[in-house]
Amino acid sequence: MRRVVENLVSNALKFAPRDTEVKVELRRDLGSLQIRVSDEGPGIPIEYQEKIFDKFGQAQARREQQVHAAGLGLAYCKLAVQAHGGEITVRSKVGAGSIFIVTLPQSA
């Protein structure tokens, strides 16, 4: 999970403009734990938000002269999170940044 957080923070730092905040938050809910990494970057169009977690999901965006992913890093994150029984999602709005949310089951 450390590598997942490192990948998400690295992506946030790469895409966020200089002098903006990147936040890492840990939240506990009934039965789950959430790790949130948010940035004030350019955001991700809705049509790319699911594709960025796929292997080579960045390739299609690059052909269209846009970059909305960070290569295999997010695909790795998805596999690692799923291996721990969790899920990873993104909330993003173009021009308003992104929030990557890792939700993991809380062990007894």
Secondary structure, DSSP 8 states (H G I E B T S, - for coil): -HHHHHHHHHHHHHHS-TT--EEEEEEEETTEEEEEEEE-SS---GGGTTGGGSTTHHHHHHHTT---S-TTHHHHHHHHHHHTT-EEEEEE-TTS-EEEEEEEE---
